[in-house]
Amino acid sequence: MTTARDLMIVALEEQPGSPVEQGDLSLALAGAEVLDLLDAKVLTVDGDRVVPEPHRGPDDSLLAEAVAALDRQKPYETVEEWLWRRGRGLAARYLAALEEDGEVERRSRWMTLRAERPVLTDSGARRRARERWASHDPVLTHLAAAVGVRREPAQDGQDIADDRILAVLAAVGDAVVQLEAVRQQKTVEEAAFDNVWRGGGD
């Protein structure tokens, strides 16, 4: 299993009634992929740059896809650029992968016409993710907190010694904040438009 898949499972497990924003989760999953590939020595993080390394790619299909998507031209892309590029629609792809592997199934909401909701099955992947979450794994905890799964990470990343990991986690946090700002601006603009429309109809 990977940090990205564990994060997806934790998000489904911990927030079934109020799912996290898909955009936020996609950004965090892209960050988790960087950390998984960093751990596998497929890339390194040099300052704020994602630098590919000449190592064999991972067996996980989505991580292999991430490796293929790495920018291999100097000066390479920043972690932030990777998050926005790779993160587009990534939560949906991870959900589809979990469903394909039998780790998620769809269940209809009883007596309603609402769409089927994804439900985790009792799989080995779910149990491993639960164990990692229960152990307060610092990387998983930080990523989950960034997307609104309610467990606060240790203050200022004091539980993580690797500056490269801290840089990725900081970039994820910044990107989620930026995305929320965009949402709020859109809400304000839509409300202003509605007010003008109502005013024009009086």
KOLLUM-315937 format. One record per residue: residue in three letters; residue number from 1; z, x, y of N, C-alpha, C in turn. Coordinates in steps of 0.02 Angstrom, whole numbers, plus 50000, padded with zeros to 5 digits. Layout:
BEGIN
SITE   residuo   num     nup   neast   nnorth    caup   caeast   canorth     cup   ceast   cnorth
SITE       ALA   NUM       Z       X        Y       Z        X         Y       Z       X        Y
...
//
This chain:
BEGIN
SITE   residuo   num     nup   neast   nnorth    caup   caeast   canorth     cup   ceast   cnorth
SITE       MET     1   50000   50042    49940   50000    50000     50000   50000   50043    50062
SITE       THR     2   49983   50013    50118   49979    50048     50181   50025   50016    50233
SITE       THR     3   50039   50052    50286   50080    50024     50340   50046   49963    50369
SITE       ALA     4   49979   49966    50377   49943    49909     50405   49951   49847    50362
SITE       ARG     5   49944   49854    50296   49952    49796     50252   50025   49772    50252
SITE       ASP     6   50072   49819    50253   50142    49800     50256   50157   49761    50320
SITE       LEU     7   50128   49783    50376   50138    49748     50439   50110   49677    50436
SITE       MET     8   50052   49669    50406   50022    49603     50400   50066   49558    50358
SITE       ILE     9   50093   49584    50303   50137    49545     50260   50201   49526    50297
SITE       VAL    10   50230   49574    50332   50292    49560     50369   50280   49506    50422
SITE       ALA    11   50224   49510    50457   50208    49461     50508   50202   49391    50478
SITE       LEU    12   50171   49385    50418   50166    49321     50385   50233   49298    50358
SITE       GLU    13   50274   49346    50334   50338    49330     50303   50390   49308    50354
SITE       GLU    14   50394   49344    50409   50448    49334     50456   50434   49281    50509
SITE       GLN    15   50369   49265    50520   50353    49218     50573   50308   49161    50547
SITE       PRO    16   50328   49127    50493   50283    49076     50465   50275   49015    50510
SITE       GLY    17   50327   48997    50546   50323    48938     50589   50294   48951    50657
SITE       SER    18   50299   49012    50681   50272    49030     50747   50236   49097    50741
SITE       PRO    19   50176   49095    50713   50140    49157     50700   50129   49198    50763
SITE       VAL    20   50126   49263    50754   50116    49308     50811   50045   49300    50836
SITE       GLU    21   50034   49320    50898   49967    49318     50928   49921   49363    50888
SITE       GLN    22   49863   49336    50870   49816    49375     50829   49790   49437    50865
SITE       GLY    23   49782   49433    50930   49760    49491     50968   49811   49546    50967
SITE       ASP    24   49875   49528    50976   49929    49577     50973   49932   49610    50904
SITE       LEU    25   49928   49568    50853   49932    49593     50785   49873   49639    50769
SITE       SER    26   49814   49621    50793   49755    49663     50781   49763   49732    50812
SITE       LEU    27   49790   49735    50873   49802    49800     50906   49853   49841    50866
SITE       ALA    28   49906   49808    50843   49958    49844     50804   49931   49867    50737
SITE       LEU    29   49888   49828    50706   49857    49848     50642   49813   49910    50652
SITE       ALA    30   49776   49911    50708   49735    49970     50722   49779   50032    50732
SITE       GLY    31   49837   50022    50764   49884    50077     50772   49913   50099    50705
SITE       ALA    32   49928   50050    50662   49954    50065     50596   49904   50105    50555
SITE       GLU    33   49840   50090    50563   49788    50128     50528   49789   50201    50550
SITE       VAL    34   49796   50213    50615   49800    50282     50639   49858   50318    50605
SITE       LEU    35   49915   50284    50601   49974    50315     50571   49964   50327    50496
SITE       ASP    36   49932   50280    50462   49918    50289     50391   49871   50349    50380
SITE       LEU    37   49820   50355    50422   49772    50410     50416   49801   50476    50438
SITE       LEU    38   49848   50473    50485   49885    50533     50505   49927   50558    50446
SITE       ASP    39   49960   50511    50412   50001    50529     50355   49959   50558    50298
SITE       ALA    40   49898   50532    50291   49852    50555     50239   49815   50619    50259
SITE       LYS    41   49828   50643    50320   49795    50703     50347   49720   50695    50354
SITE       VAL    42   49698   50633    50364   49628    50619     50376   49612   50628    50450
SITE       LEU    43   49663   50623    50492   49656    50635     50563   49721   50664    50590
SITE       THR    44   49719   50687    50652   49779    50705     50687   49776   50675    50757
SITE       VAL    45   49831   50674    50791   49834    50649     50859   49852   50708    50904
SITE       ASP    46   49805   50726    50946   49813    50783     50991   49820   50757    51062
SITE       GLY    47   49882   50755    51087   49894    50723     51151   49883   50649    51144
SITE       ASP    48   49830   50624    51177   49814    50553     51170   49748   50543    51133
SITE       ARG    49   49723   50595    51100   49658    50592     51066   49665   50586    50991
SITE       VAL    50   49622   50546    50961   49618    50538     50889   49566   50587    50863
SITE       VAL    51   49589   50639    50827   49546    50694     50806   49536   50692    50730
SITE       PRO    52   49476   50679    50706   49464    50677     50634   49475   50746    50602
SITE       GLU    53   49498   50745    50539   49506    50806     50500   49460   50804    50440
SITE       PRO    54   49439   50862    50414   49393    50863     50356   49429   50852    50291
SITE       HIS    55   49455   50792    50281   49490    50776     50218   49458   50715    50188
SITE       ARG    56   49466   50709    50123   49439    50652     50086   49473   50588    50110
SITE       GLY    57   49432   50536    50117   49458    50472     50141   49501   50437    50089
SITE       PRO    58   49539   50387    50110   49585    50351     50065   49548   50301    50021
SITE       ASP    59   49582   50278    49969   49553    50230     49923   49554   50159    49952
SITE       ASP    60   49602   50144    49995   49607    50077     50024   49543   50061    50062
SITE       SER    61   49515   50003    50048   49448    49986     50076   49449   49980    50152
SITE       LEU    62   49501   49950    50180   49503    49943     50252   49516   50010    50287
SITE       LEU    63   49557   50052    50256   49567    50119     50285   49504   50161    50279
SITE       ALA    64   49467   50153    50224   49403    50188     50217   49355   50165    50271
SITE       GLU    65   49357   50101    50287   49316    50074     50341   49337   50104    50408
SITE       ALA    66   49403   50113    50417   49428    50143     50478   49405   50216    50484
SITE       VAL    67   49406   50252    50429   49384    50322     50429   49310   50325    50450
SITE       ALA    68   49270   50281    50422   49199    50280     50439   49187   50264    50512
SITE       ALA    69   49234   50229    50543   49227    50209     50613   49253   50261    50663
SITE       LEU    70   49284   50315    50638   49311    50365     50684   49257   50397    50727
SITE       ASP    71   49273   50409    50789   49228    50445     50834   49234   50519    50819
SITE       ARG    72   49180   50550    50797   49182    50620     50777   49149   50667    50828
SITE       GLN    73   49137   50640    50887   49107    50680     50940   49160   50699    50991
SITE       LYS    74   49163   50764    51009   49210    50785     51061   49190   50753    51127
SITE       PRO    75   49238   50736    51169   49310    50753     51165   49350   50703    51123
SITE       TYR    76   49317   50663    51081   49348    50611     51039   49376   50556    51084
SITE       GLU    77   49393   50500    51052   49418    50445     51091   49494   50446    51094
SITE       THR    78   49522   50413    51143   49594    50409     51150   49621   50357    51100
SITE       VAL    79   49686   50361    51088   49718    50311     51045   49706   50241    51074
SITE       GLU    80   49713   50235    51140   49703    50169     51171   49633   50143    51160
SITE       GLU    81   49583   50186    51168   49514    50165     51156   49504   50143    51084
SITE       TRP    82   49534   50180    51037   49530    50161     50967   49561   50092    50956
SITE       LEU    83   49619   50080    50984   49653    50016     50974   49608   49958    50995
SITE       TRP    84   49579   49963    51053   49537    49908     51078   49472   49901    51039
SITE       ARG    85   49442   49956    51018   49379    49953     50982   49390   49931    50910
SITE       ARG    86   49433   49965    50875   49445    49949     50805   49483   49883    50796
SITE       GLY    87   49525   49867    50845   49569    49809     50837   49533   49742    50842
SITE       ARG    88   49473   49741    50867   49439    49677     50878   49431   49639    50812
SITE       GLY    89   49467   49583    50806   49463    49541     50746   49495   49571    50684
SITE       LEU    90   49536   49624    50692   49562    49659     50633   49612   49619    50593
SITE       ALA    91   49652   49578    50627   49701    49537     50591   49667   49490    50541
SITE       ALA    92   49611   49461    50562   49574    49416     50517   49548   49453    50456
SITE       ARG    93   49527   49516    50466   49500    49555     50410   49556   49574    50362
SITE       TYR    94   49615   49590    50388   49671    49605     50343   49694   49543    50305
SITE       LEU    95   49695   49486    50339   49713    49425     50305   49664   49409    50249
SITE       ALA    96   49600   49418    50263   49549    49406     50212   49556   49454    50153
SITE       ALA    97   49574   49517    50168   49583    49566     50114   49643   49547    50070
SITE       LEU    98   49698   49526    50101   49756    49505     50062   49740   49444    50020
SITE       GLU    99   49701   49399    50048   49682    49339     50010   49637   49358    49951
SITE       GLU   100   49590   49403    49963   49545    49425     49910   49583   49459    49853
SITE       ASP   101   49637   49495    49870   49678    49530     49820   49729   49485    49787
SITE       GLY   102   49730   49421    49805   49777    49374     49775   49847   49378    49803
SITE       GLU   103   49856   49411    49860   49922    49418     49890   49937   49363    49940
SITE       VAL   104   49886   49324    49958   49892    49267     50002   49851   49210    49973
SITE       GLU   105   49878   49150    49978   49839    49091     49958   49842   49040    50015
SITE       ARG   106   49796   48993    50013   49793    48941     50064   49825   48877    50039
SITE       ARG   107   49867   48847    50081   49899    48784     50062   49888   48733    50118
SITE       SER   108   49871   48672    50098   49861    48619     50147   49929   48594    50172
SITE       ARG   109   49930   48574    50235   49990    48543     50262   49992   48470    50239
SITE       TRP   110   50047   48451    50208   50053    48385     50177   50045   48328    50228
SITE       MET   111   50005   48279    50210   49996    48219     50250   49969   48233    50320
SITE       THR   112   49932   48288    50329   49901    48302     50393   49830   48324    50382
SITE       LEU   113   49792   48325    50435   49723    48349     50431   49717   48419    50458
SITE       ARG   114   49774   48452    50470   49772    48519     50498   49747   48569    50446
SITE       ALA   115   49722   48625    50471   49692    48675     50427   49744   48703    50378
SITE       GLU   116   49719   48728    50323   49763    48760     50274   49796   48821    50305
SITE       ARG   117   49857   48833    50285   49893    48891     50313   49899   48945    50259
SITE       PRO   118   49898   49008    50279   49905    49062     50231   49977   49070    50208
SITE       VAL   119   49987   49075    50143   50054    49082     50115   50054   49142    50068
SITE       LEU   120   50104   49185    50074   50109    49244     50032   50126   49224    49960
SITE       THR   121   50095   49257    49913   50112    49247     49843   50167   49296    49823
SITE       ASP   122   50197   49286    49766   50250    49331     49742   50217   49391    49709
SITE       SER   123   50194   49437    49749   50156    49494     49724   50196   49558    49732
SITE       GLY   124   50173   49610    49697   50205    49676     49705   50199   49702    49776
SITE       ALA   125   50143   49688    49808   50133    49710     49878   50185   49677    49923
SITE       ARG   126   50198   49613    49912   50248    49578     49953   50317   49607    49942
SITE       ARG   127   50334   49622    49880   50400    49649     49865   50408   49719    49896
SITE       ARG   128   50356   49759    49893   50360    49826     49923   50367   49822    49999
SITE       ALA   129   50330   49777    50030   50336    49769     50102   50406   49744    50121
SITE       ARG   130   50433   49698    50080   50501    49673     50093   50551   49730    50089
SITE       GLU   131   50544   49772    50039   50591    49828     50030   50587   49875    50090
SITE       ARG   132   50527   49889    50112   50519    49933     50170   50549   49902    50233
SITE       TRP   133   50539   49837    50241   50566    49801     50299   50643   49799    50295
SITE       ALA   134   50669   49786    50235   50742    49782     50227   50775   49850    50238
SITE       SER   135   50739   49904    50226   50766    49971     50236   50763   49993    50309
SITE       HIS   136   50737   49949    50352   50730    49964     50424   50686   50025    50435
SITE       ASP   137   50631   50029    50398   50583    50083     50408   50566   50086    50483
SITE       PRO   138   50575   50143    50516   50568    50145     50589   50497   50130    50613
SITE       VAL   139   50446   50155    50579   50377    50144     50602   50360   50070    50595
SITE       LEU   140   50374   50040    50537   50359    49970     50526   50399   49926    50575
SITE       THR   141   50461   49944    50587   50503    49906     50633   50476   49908    50704
SITE       HIS   142   50454   49967    50727   50426    49973     50794   50362   49932    50801
SITE       LEU   143   50318   49936    50753   50255    49899     50756   50268   49823    50755
SITE       ALA   144   50314   49802    50713   50329    49730     50708   50360   49705    50773
SITE       ALA   145   50405   49745    50802   50437    49725     50865   50385   49719    50921
SITE       ALA   146   50335   49763    50919   50284    49762     50972   50245   49697    50973
SITE       VAL   147   50237   49665    50915   50198    49603     50912   50243   49541    50910
SITE       GLY   148   50308   49550    50919   50352    49493     50926   50389   49472    50864
SITE       VAL   149   50385   49510    50810   50426    49496     50751   50496   49521    50768
SITE       ARG   150   50545   49478    50765   50608    49491     50798   50655   49538    50762
SITE       ARG   151   50643   49601    50772   50692    49653     50755   50681   49709    50804
SITE       GLU   152   50731   49723    50844   50722    49774     50896   50723   49844    50866
SITE       PRO   153   50676   49886    50884   50677    49956     50860   50732   49995    50894
SITE       ALA   154   50750   50052    50866   50799    50095     50897   50775   50115    50967
SITE       GLN   155   50822   50122    51013   50805    50134     51082   50765   50200    51091
SITE       ASP   156   50709   50195    51128   50669    50253     51147   50643   50292    51086
SITE       GLY   157   50637   50260    51029   50609    50295     50971   50652   50352    50946
SITE       GLN   158   50718   50348    50955   50762    50404     50936   50763   50415    50861
SITE       ASP   159   50739   50365    50823   50738    50371     50750   50673   50403    50725
SITE       ILE   160   50628   50423    50770   50564    50453     50751   50557   50521    50785
SITE       ALA   161   50547   50573    50746   50545    50641     50774   50475   50665    50790
SITE       ASP   162   50424   50636    50760   50355    50660     50767   50325   50633    50832
SITE       ASP   163   50308   50677    50878   50280    50656     50942   50213   50620    50934
SITE       ARG   164   50176   50637    50881   50112    50603     50870   50123   50530    50853
SITE       ILE   165   50172   50517    50812   50188    50447     50794   50212   50410    50856
SITE       LEU   166   50255   50441    50895   50280    50409     50956   50223   50393    51004
SITE       ALA   167   50174   50438    51008   50117    50426     51053   50078   50364    51031
SITE       VAL   168   50068   50356    50966   50031    50299     50940   50071   50235    50952
SITE       LEU   169   50136   50236    50938   50177    50177     50949   50179   50157    51022
SITE       ALA   170   50182   50207    51066   50182    50193     51138   50116   50161    51159
SITE       ALA   171   50061   50186    51132   49995    50158     51148   49990   50086    51125
SITE       VAL   172   50016   50071    51066   50016    50002     51041   50056   49957    51089
SITE       GLY   173   50115   49980    51108   50156    49940     51153   50121   49927    51219
SITE       ASP   174   50090   49979    51247   50054    49971     51311   49995   49923    51304
SITE       ALA   175   49958   49928    51249   49900    49885     51239   49921   49812    51233
SITE       VAL   176   49976   49799    51197   50001    49730     51190   50021   49702    51258
SITE       VAL   177   50054   49744    51299   50073    49722     51366   50011   49706    51408
SITE       GLN   178   49960   49748    51403   49898    49737     51440   49865   49671    51419
SITE       LEU   179   49865   49659    51354   49834    49597     51328   49872   49536    51353
SITE       GLU   180   49938   49540    51355   49978    49484     51380   49964   49472    51454
SITE       ALA   181   49955   49526    51492   49939    49519     51563   49872   49483    51572
SITE       VAL   182   49824   49499    51529   49759    49465     51531   49767   49391    51516
SITE       ARG   183   49808   49375    51466   49820    49305     51449   49851   49268    51507
SITE       GLN   184   49901   49298    51539   49935    49266     51594   49888   49255    51652
SITE       GLN   185   49846   49305    51667   49798    49298     51721   49750   49241    51707
SITE       LYS   186   49728   49236    51645   49682    49182     51626   49715   49115    51634
SITE       THR   187   49780   49110    51616   49817    49048     51623   49822   49028    51696
SITE       VAL   188   49837   49077    51739   49842    49064     51810   49776   49039    51838
SITE       GLU   189   49721   49073    51818   49655    49053     51843   49635   48984    51819
SITE       GLU   190   49652   48968    51756   49635    48902     51730   49676   48848    51766
SITE       ALA   191   49740   48863    51780   49782    48815     51815   49757   48804    51886
SITE       ALA   192   49735   48858    51919   49708    48851     51987   49644   48809    51986
SITE       PHE   193   49602   48820    51935   49541    48781     51930   49557   48707    51919
SITE       ASP   194   49606   48693    51876   49625    48624     51863   49651   48590    51926
SITE       ASN   195   49689   48628    51966   49715    48599     52029   49659   48583    52077
SITE       VAL   196   49611   48627    52082   49553    48615     52126   49514   48554    52102
SITE       TRP   197   49504   48551    52036   49466    48494     52008   49501   48428    52021
SITE       ARG   198   49567   48427    52010   49604    48365     52022   49603   48347    52096
SITE       GLY   199   49609   48399    52138   49608    48386     52210   49541   48359    52233
SITE       GLY   200   49487   48385    52201   49421    48362     52221   49407   48291    52198
SITE       GLY   201   49445   48268    52147   49432    48200     52121   49471   48146    52158
SITE       ASP   202   49518   48167    52202   49559    48118     52238   49520   48086    52295
//
